[in-house]
Structures are given as structure tokens and as C-alpha cells.
């Protein structure tokens, strides 16, 4: 069963280095909303080009980005009320050692002292900007510094 899980939900049967190749698992993940695949592709390309040693794991409910540990994930998580959500979106989740104070953040929680989880909705490629990538670089560095 575990081998099936690894083969089914991870690139090449294990956590694999992101190489920009779209896999069948990613395509199946976006069966829920194919309109968001180009946005995801743009985000993945930016992450892979700016952050070293990224590994991707496609799961049933999210696509996870790892270095030493998980630092970000993409999902269809509904972090806004229905009347405040765009019709098509993905939710980007990432962790930092402090709470971000930005109107772009839809939700932030502190599951452990000094570990903040942030969620934001993305619905267009223009939102993948230097500010967002700066946060993801910080999240990757924070993740890599954990024991």
C-alpha cells in the first residue's frame, strides 16, 4: 500500500527534485479546476528558478514544496467566505517564524510558538511578484533551518 501511495502521488515514485516537467499527477490534481493550471505552472516555475533543492510532492489535496522540510503548498483550500472568493483560485500556504502583516494574507495561524502558517488566494499570474517570492524565499530558508 505504501509503495502504491508513493508511486501514485509523488514524482518518480518518491519525492523528486522539481524539474519543471508537468506530471500526470499534477494534471489530475487540476481536474478540479483546469483554469488554474497555468497559474500553478507560473508559480512552480518561479519557485524552481529562485529556490535551490526544491522537491515536489503531489498529494490528493495539495501539491507540496520541500527542501529539508515542507515550506509551501498549493491547494484549493477555501480561506475566504464564498462571496469574497474569486470564481477560480488556488490557495498558497507557507510557513514563517513570524506573522506577516499584509492585506494579501487571508489567514495566519500559529500552530506552534514561533511558527506561523499563512494562507493567501491567488487568481492571476500578476500576483506572483517579488513580494510573494520574497516570502517564499524566507519560508524556504526557515524550513531549511529547522532540525
Backbone as a chain_set.jsonl record, in Angstrom:
{"seq": "XXXXXXXXXXXXXXXXXXXXXXXXXXXXXXXXXXXXXXXXXXXXXXXXXXXXXXXXXXXXXXXXXXXXXXXXXXXXXXXXXXXXXXXXXXXXXXXXXXXXXXXXXXXXXXXXXXXXXXXXXXXXXXXXXXXXXXXXXXXXXXXXXXX", "coords": {"N": [[0.82, -1.191, 0.0], [1.926, 1.297, 0.819], [3.926, 1.65, -1.109], [2.331, 1.857, -3.388], [1.062, 4.3, -2.781], [3.272, 6.045, -2.856], [4.065, 5.758, -5.536], [1.801, 6.659, -6.816], [1.261, 9.282, -5.947], [3.577, 10.839, -5.939], [6.277, 12.375, -7.669], [8.053, 10.326, -9.866], [7.83, 8.105, -8.156], [8.834, 8.816, -5.683], [9.787, 11.494, -3.458], [10.722, 13.926, -5.592], [13.211, 15.895, -7.252], [12.239, 19.071, -8.264], [11.749, 19.592, -11.622], [10.476, 21.002, -13.471], [8.916, 19.556, -15.202], [5.691, 18.73, -16.146], [3.644, 16.52, -14.517], [1.542, 13.607, -14.808], [0.155, 13.359, -12.436], [0.037, 15.996, -11.466], [-1.534, 17.141, -13.452], [-3.871, 15.661, -13.047], [-4.489, 16.539, -10.47], [-5.328, 19.124, -11.022], [-7.7, 18.647, -12.304], [-9.877, 19.392, -10.851], [-10.087, 22.145, -11.196], [-9.236, 23.156, -14.033], [-8.667, 25.662, -15.091], [-6.871, 26.88, -13.422], [-4.406, 25.74, -13.776], [-2.409, 27.023, -15.522], [-1.695, 29.192, -13.846], [-0.657, 27.852, -11.607], [1.527, 26.586, -12.898], [3.111, 28.817, -13.546], [3.727, 29.737, -10.969], [5.09, 27.474, -9.909], [7.3, 27.42, -11.666], [8.577, 29.838, -10.984], [9.247, 29.328, -8.293], [10.975, 27.091, -8.587], [13.011, 28.245, -10.063], [14.092, 30.139, -8.379], [14.626, 29.081, -5.868], [16.774, 26.81, -4.357], [17.287, 23.23, -4.559], [14.631, 22.188, -4.428], [11.979, 20.006, -3.798], [9.151, 18.288, -5.026], [5.906, 17.214, -4.1], [3.089, 15.6, -5.032], [-0.043, 15.364, -3.789], [-3.261, 14.104, -2.759], [-4.837, 16.276, -1.866], [-3.186, 18.501, -1.967], [-0.324, 20.167, -3.439], [2.909, 19.897, -2.564], [5.824, 21.713, -1.568], [9.13, 21.151, -0.881], [12.239, 21.563, 0.89], [14.531, 20.845, 3.036], [12.419, 20.415, 4.746], [8.837, 20.735, 4.564], [7.898, 23.717, 2.98], [6.061, 25.191, 1.561], [2.779, 25.051, 0.066], [0.32, 24.241, -2.388], [-3.134, 24.411, -2.846], [-6.708, 23.845, -3.042], [-7.903, 25.159, -0.982], [-10.395, 26.749, 0.884], [-10.203, 29.742, 2.053], [-11.544, 32.05, 2.364], [-14.786, 33.575, 2.724], [-17.515, 32.451, 0.692], [-18.727, 34.486, -0.892], [-16.653, 36.261, -1.086], [-14.641, 35.155, -2.483], [-12.792, 34.696, -5.527], [-14.049, 33.32, -8.659], [-12.345, 31.334, -9.664], [-9.45, 29.973, -8.268], [-6.337, 29.368, -6.526], [-4.974, 28.267, -3.43], [-2.238, 29.391, -1.697], [-0.054, 28.232, 0.682], [2.239, 28.881, 3.254], [5.028, 28.765, 5.543], [6.402, 30.75, 8.171], [8.682, 32.256, 10.571], [7.489, 34.304, 11.864], [4.586, 36.437, 12.119], [3.131, 37.594, 9.211], [2.265, 40.851, 8.286], [0.145, 41.814, 6.185], [-2.155, 42.94, 3.731], [-2.592, 41.083, 1.785], [-2.535, 38.566, 2.876], [-4.728, 36.047, 3.697], [-5.338, 34.42, 5.864], [-3.767, 33.662, 8.97], [-2.086, 31.571, 11.178], [-0.777, 30.371, 14.3], [0.5, 27.541, 14.78], [2.453, 26.41, 16.367], [4.626, 27.766, 18.86], [6.382, 30.484, 17.532], [6.14, 29.608, 14.917], [4.53, 30.362, 12.124], [1.752, 29.914, 10.058], [0.705, 30.838, 6.906], [-1.908, 31.784, 4.689], [-2.906, 32.479, 1.39], [-4.996, 33.575, -1.273], [-4.632, 33.015, -4.725], [-5.335, 34.278, -7.89], [-4.504, 35.232, -10.275], [-1.742, 35.599, -12.551], [-0.243, 37.889, -12.199], [-0.094, 38.251, -9.484], [2.026, 36.777, -8.633], [4.611, 37.995, -7.655], [7.549, 39.997, -6.808], [7.329, 40.513, -4.055], [5.753, 38.35, -3.081], [7.418, 36.203, -3.852], [9.626, 36.813, -2.308], [8.616, 36.264, 0.248], [8.278, 33.497, -0.035], [10.934, 32.701, -0.413], [11.932, 33.335, 2.137], [10.366, 31.537, 3.597], [11.339, 29.101, 2.651], [13.997, 29.262, 3.564], [13.528, 29.364, 6.315], [12.312, 26.862, 6.725], [14.431, 25.205, 5.974], [16.16, 25.688, 8.032], [15.176, 24.38, 10.23], [15.356, 21.713, 12.654]], "CA": [[0.0, 0.0, 0.0], [2.783, 2.471, 0.875], [4.569, 1.785, -2.408], [1.309, 2.385, -4.279], [0.912, 5.713, -2.462], [4.434, 6.77, -3.368], [4.039, 5.772, -6.993], [0.622, 7.361, -7.285], [1.159, 10.686, -5.596], [4.852, 11.553, -5.932], [7.022, 12.284, -8.913], [9.006, 9.217, -9.998], [7.706, 7.143, -7.069], [9.413, 9.329, -4.446], [9.932, 12.938, -3.553], [11.697, 14.14, -6.659], [13.596, 17.279, -7.453], [11.423, 19.75, -9.256], [12.491, 19.807, -12.862], [9.639, 21.735, -14.386], [8.091, 18.683, -16.036], [4.344, 18.528, -15.632], [3.365, 15.097, -14.441], [0.14, 13.209, -14.871], [-0.436, 13.631, -11.122], [-0.289, 17.423, -11.401], [-2.682, 17.345, -14.334], [-5.047, 15.105, -12.371], [-4.805, 17.432, -9.357], [-6.041, 20.281, -11.561], [-9.011, 18.276, -12.841], [-10.872, 20.134, -10.06], [-10.216, 23.457, -11.818], [-8.171, 23.263, -15.045], [-8.351, 27.071, -15.348], [-5.8, 27.317, -12.533], [-3.145, 25.092, -14.119], [-1.374, 27.986, -15.944], [-1.244, 29.95, -12.677], [0.225, 26.955, -10.869], [2.764, 26.407, -13.662], [3.912, 30.03, -13.372], [4.227, 29.726, -9.594], [6.104, 26.416, -9.802], [8.494, 27.855, -12.403], [9.256, 30.857, -10.18], [9.827, 28.664, -7.123], [12.102, 26.25, -9.003], [14.106, 29.063, -10.578], [14.643, 31.016, -7.338], [14.941, 28.368, -4.631], [17.555, 25.605, -4.665], [16.994, 21.913, -3.971], [13.204, 22.029, -4.163], [11.351, 18.748, -4.149], [7.699, 18.409, -5.122], [5.115, 16.023, -3.798], [1.692, 15.778, -5.397], [-0.918, 14.554, -2.948], [-4.665, 14.211, -3.154], [-5.417, 17.578, -1.55], [-2.255, 19.612, -2.137], [0.996, 19.973, -4.035], [3.81, 20.399, -1.529], [7.184, 22.102, -1.934], [10.045, 20.816, 0.216], [13.695, 21.5, 0.837], [14.673, 19.857, 4.122], [11.066, 20.21, 5.26], [7.783, 21.425, 3.822], [7.91, 25.17, 3.173], [4.906, 25.801, 0.914], [1.859, 24.11, -0.56], [-0.774, 24.776, -3.197], [-4.348, 23.61, -2.668], [-7.952, 24.56, -3.325], [-8.426, 25.469, 0.341], [-11.288, 27.914, 0.885], [-9.857, 30.541, 3.231], [-12.43, 33.215, 2.39], [-16.2, 33.274, 2.55], [-17.843, 32.22, -0.72], [-18.999, 35.732, -1.617], [-15.417, 37.046, -1.16], [-13.671, 34.398, -3.282], [-12.958, 34.734, -6.984], [-14.614, 32.051, -9.124], [-11.252, 30.371, -9.852], [-8.32, 30.37, -7.425], [-5.587, 28.379, -5.754], [-4.517, 28.806, -2.153], [-0.831, 29.164, -1.4], [0.209, 28.183, 2.116], [3.667, 28.835, 3.559], [5.339, 28.979, 6.95], [7.475, 31.667, 8.565], [8.881, 32.316, 12.012], [6.79, 35.483, 12.357], [3.321, 36.694, 11.438], [3.167, 38.632, 8.194], [1.215, 41.85, 8.362], [-0.091, 42.248, 4.816], [-3.542, 42.732, 3.305], [-2.641, 39.939, 0.867], [-2.678, 37.339, 3.657], [-6.133, 35.791, 4.027], [-5.403, 33.817, 7.196], [-2.481, 33.32, 9.579], [-2.234, 30.888, 12.463], [0.487, 29.995, 14.944], [0.27, 26.197, 15.318], [3.492, 26.197, 17.376], [5.283, 29.044, 19.134], [7.422, 30.862, 16.584], [5.89, 29.028, 13.586], [3.292, 30.928, 11.605], [1.273, 29.407, 8.776], [-0.009, 31.896, 6.194], [-2.674, 31.352, 3.521], [-3.416, 33.536, 0.534], [-5.583, 33.138, -2.533], [-4.063, 33.529, -5.965], [-6.238, 34.06, -9.012], [-3.907, 35.687, -11.536], [-0.281, 35.486, -12.597], [0.331, 39.137, -11.698], [0.11, 38.162, -8.033], [3.316, 36.111, -8.39], [5.517, 39.128, -7.788], [8.747, 39.95, -5.966], [6.938, 40.434, -2.653], [5.362, 36.969, -2.809], [8.59, 35.337, -3.953], [10.439, 37.093, -1.123], [8.046, 35.487, 1.354], [8.578, 32.079, -0.255], [12.368, 32.519, -0.129], [12.038, 33.306, 3.596], [9.763, 30.284, 4.06], [12.292, 28.011, 2.343], [15.127, 29.394, 4.483], [13.036, 28.972, 7.649], [12.145, 25.404, 6.693], [15.756, 24.574, 5.891], [16.881, 25.887, 9.299], [14.601, 23.535, 11.283], [16.065, 20.457, 12.917]], "C": [[0.867, 1.261, 0.0], [3.464, 2.706, -0.466], [3.575, 2.351, -3.421], [1.135, 3.884, -4.051], [2.063, 6.516, -3.049], [4.41, 6.852, -4.884], [2.905, 6.645, -7.513], [0.719, 8.865, -7.081], [2.478, 11.452, -5.601], [5.53, 11.384, -7.278], [7.986, 11.1, -8.834], [8.971, 8.251, -8.819], [8.347, 7.586, -5.764], [9.391, 10.849, -4.53], [11.027, 13.179, -4.578], [12.023, 15.612, -6.77], [12.708, 17.872, -8.523], [12.249, 20.026, -10.488], [11.633, 20.497, -13.905], [8.779, 20.864, -15.287], [6.735, 18.497, -15.378], [4.074, 17.031, -15.636], [1.873, 14.847, -14.556], [-0.558, 13.516, -13.542], [-0.811, 15.105, -10.965], [-1.511, 17.705, -12.266], [-3.959, 16.817, -13.694], [-5.467, 15.985, -11.185], [-5.655, 18.602, -9.848], [-7.297, 19.916, -12.339], [-10.117, 19.038, -12.121], [-11.129, 21.51, -10.654], [-9.069, 23.653, -12.812], [-7.776, 24.705, -15.36], [-7.155, 27.545, -14.527], [-4.453, 26.666, -12.841], [-2.089, 26.085, -14.619], [-0.834, 28.827, -14.786], [-0.293, 29.105, -11.837], [1.561, 26.789, -11.591], [3.687, 27.616, -13.513], [4.519, 30.084, -11.976], [5.328, 28.686, -9.432], [7.4, 26.838, -10.488], [9.273, 28.889, -11.606], [9.929, 30.235, -8.954], [11.07, 27.881, -7.525], [13.283, 27.074, -9.505], [14.779, 29.905, -9.492], [15.092, 30.302, -6.068], [15.638, 27.061, -4.995], [17.012, 24.375, -3.955], [15.53, 21.722, -3.58], [12.752, 20.653, -4.635], [9.844, 18.957, -4.115], [7.049, 17.101, -4.74], [3.659, 16.349, -4.119], [0.872, 14.807, -4.558], [-2.354, 14.788, -3.38], [-5.214, 15.621, -2.963], [-4.458, 18.758, -1.71], [-1.017, 19.176, -2.908], [1.969, 20.662, -3.094], [5.198, 20.673, -2.09], [8.066, 21.909, -0.71], [11.462, 21.246, -0.131], [14.021, 20.45, 1.893], [13.319, 19.45, 4.667], [10.094, 20.936, 4.335], [7.905, 22.929, 4.062], [6.729, 25.862, 2.5], [4.039, 24.704, 0.306], [0.799, 24.881, -1.346], [-1.955, 23.836, -3.038], [-5.54, 24.438, -3.148], [-8.672, 24.897, -2.023], [-9.234, 26.768, 0.29], [-11.049, 28.72, 2.157], [-10.616, 31.875, 3.287], [-13.87, 32.734, 2.294], [-16.516, 33.229, 1.054], [-18.052, 33.515, -1.493], [-17.766, 36.633, -1.738], [-14.331, 36.343, -1.965], [-13.889, 34.659, -4.764], [-13.492, 33.379, -7.462], [-13.556, 30.957, -9.308], [-10.056, 30.865, -9.045], [-7.555, 29.123, -6.978], [-5.177, 29.06, -4.459], [-3.061, 28.41, -1.969], [-0.656, 29.254, 0.105], [1.716, 28.108, 2.314], [3.889, 29.186, 5.017], [6.517, 29.915, 7.155], [7.615, 31.65, 10.083], [8.262, 33.568, 12.637], [5.49, 35.65, 11.574], [3.484, 37.841, 10.456], [1.996, 39.583, 8.4], [1.033, 42.436, 6.971], [-1.557, 42.018, 4.464], [-3.694, 41.552, 2.343], [-2.866, 38.615, 1.602], [-4.139, 37.183, 4.068], [-6.299, 35.203, 5.42], [-3.994, 33.506, 7.66], [-2.757, 32.677, 10.928], [-0.854, 30.54, 12.993], [0.288, 28.611, 15.573], [1.27, 25.815, 16.406], [4.113, 27.552, 17.658], [6.413, 29.309, 18.13], [7.288, 30.23, 15.211], [4.527, 29.497, 13.108], [2.991, 30.338, 10.237], [0.401, 30.481, 8.149], [-0.698, 31.306, 4.969], [-3.056, 32.584, 2.711], [-3.955, 32.951, -0.755], [-4.851, 33.798, -3.686], [-5.073, 33.255, -7.069], [-5.718, 34.633, -10.32], [-2.389, 35.725, -11.424], [0.398, 36.749, -12.065], [0.584, 39.136, -10.201], [1.41, 37.444, -7.671], [4.399, 37.159, -8.644], [6.707, 38.984, -6.834], [8.401, 39.861, -4.483], [6.595, 38.995, -2.281], [6.576, 36.043, -2.853], [9.559, 35.582, -2.802], [9.941, 36.319, 0.083], [8.377, 34.002, 1.199], [10.059, 31.776, -0.05], [12.602, 32.465, 1.381], [11.486, 31.999, 4.158], [10.7, 29.114, 3.808], [13.484, 28.073, 3.282], [14.723, 28.971, 5.899], [12.888, 27.456, 7.741], [13.49, 24.7, 6.732], [16.519, 24.691, 7.203], [16.34, 25.014, 10.434], [15.407, 22.267, 11.453], [15.381, 19.283, 12.283]], "O": [[0.579, 2.2, -0.741], [3.568, 3.848, -0.912], [3.926, 3.219, -4.22], [1.069, 4.655, -5.008], [1.844, 7.555, -3.672], [4.704, 7.903, -5.454], [3.047, 7.297, -8.547], [0.307, 9.639, -7.945], [2.478, 12.641, -5.284], [5.368, 10.36, -7.943], [8.659, 10.914, -7.82], [9.99, 7.634, -8.509], [8.402, 6.801, -4.818], [9.019, 11.417, -5.556], [12.142, 12.679, -4.43], [11.211, 16.47, -6.424], [12.457, 17.254, -9.558], [13.323, 20.622, -10.409], [12.005, 20.574, -15.076], [7.985, 21.39, -16.067], [6.644, 18.15, -14.201], [4.259, 16.361, -16.652], [1.056, 15.758, -14.418], [-1.731, 13.889, -13.529], [-1.855, 15.425, -10.398], [-2.418, 18.428, -11.852], [-5.011, 17.45, -13.787], [-6.658, 16.155, -10.926], [-6.593, 19.021, -9.168], [-7.902, 20.782, -12.971], [-11.17, 19.304, -12.699], [-12.259, 21.997, -10.623], [-8.048, 24.249, -12.471], [-6.671, 24.949, -15.845], [-6.496, 28.515, -14.902], [-3.452, 27.016, -12.216], [-0.945, 26.0, -14.172], [0.357, 29.141, -14.752], [0.754, 29.586, -11.405], [2.615, 26.847, -10.958], [4.9, 27.461, -13.369], [5.688, 30.437, -11.815], [6.385, 28.985, -8.877], [8.484, 26.632, -9.942], [10.501, 28.828, -11.554], [11.061, 30.588, -8.621], [12.108, 27.993, -6.874], [14.432, 26.647, -9.385], [15.918, 30.338, -9.667], [15.855, 30.86, -5.28], [15.156, 26.302, -5.835], [16.373, 24.464, -2.906], [15.23, 21.162, -2.526], [13.1, 20.205, -5.727], [9.325, 19.703, -3.285], [7.57, 16.021, -5.019], [3.076, 17.266, -3.541], [1.069, 13.593, -4.611], [-2.617, 15.591, -4.275], [-5.971, 16.11, -3.801], [-4.883, 19.908, -1.597], [-0.707, 17.989, -3.014], [1.867, 21.865, -2.855], [5.682, 19.96, -2.969], [7.782, 22.44, 0.364], [11.839, 21.289, -1.302], [13.8, 19.262, 1.655], [13.096, 18.288, 5.007], [10.506, 21.664, 3.433], [8.005, 23.371, 5.206], [6.421, 27.007, 2.833], [4.497, 23.587, 0.065], [0.439, 26.008, -1.009], [-1.802, 22.616, -3.089], [-5.391, 25.575, -3.597], [-9.902, 24.916, -1.971], [-8.791, 27.762, -0.286], [-11.619, 28.422, 3.207], [-10.356, 32.715, 4.149], [-14.136, 31.622, 1.839], [-15.859, 33.893, 0.252], [-17.6, 33.632, -2.632], [-17.82, 37.658, -2.417], [-13.228, 36.868, -2.115], [-15.023, 34.825, -5.212], [-13.395, 32.391, -6.733], [-13.852, 29.776, -9.124], [-9.689, 32.037, -9.127], [-8.053, 27.998, -7.043], [-5.051, 30.283, -4.402], [-2.705, 27.236, -2.073], [-1.062, 30.234, 0.728], [2.397, 27.354, 1.618], [3.048, 29.823, 5.65], [7.498, 29.878, 6.413], [6.771, 31.098, 10.789], [8.493, 33.855, 13.811], [5.321, 35.073, 10.5], [3.924, 38.93, 10.826], [0.872, 39.154, 8.657], [1.675, 43.423, 6.613], [-2.137, 41.007, 4.86], [-4.806, 41.076, 2.116], [-3.338, 37.649, 1.003], [-4.716, 38.066, 4.702], [-7.302, 35.463, 6.086], [-3.132, 33.136, 6.864], [-3.56, 33.175, 11.717], [0.11, 30.429, 12.236], [-0.05, 28.508, 16.752], [0.967, 24.989, 17.267], [4.127, 28.412, 16.777], [7.28, 28.463, 17.913], [8.221, 30.3, 14.41], [3.495, 29.076, 13.631], [3.862, 30.271, 9.369], [-0.531, 30.978, 8.78], [-0.146, 30.438, 4.293], [-3.475, 33.601, 3.265], [-3.439, 31.957, -1.266], [-4.5, 34.976, -3.633], [-5.604, 32.15, -7.179], [-6.383, 34.544, -11.352], [-1.834, 35.866, -10.334], [1.506, 36.674, -11.534], [1.384, 39.927, -9.701], [1.847, 37.5, -6.521], [5.014, 37.196, -9.71], [6.847, 37.974, -6.146], [9.112, 39.199, -3.727], [7.09, 38.477, -1.281], [6.738, 35.191, -1.979], [10.243, 34.657, -2.364], [10.735, 35.779, 0.853], [8.713, 33.329, 2.174], [10.403, 30.699, 0.439], [13.384, 31.641, 1.855], [12.06, 31.42, 5.08], [10.839, 28.233, 4.657], [13.943, 27.034, 3.755], [15.486, 28.302, 6.594], [13.297, 26.847, 8.729], [13.661, 23.711, 7.445], [17.42, 23.896, 7.471], [16.97, 24.913, 11.487], [16.06, 21.801, 10.52], [15.851, 18.153, 12.41]]}, "num_chains": 1, "name": "protein.A"}
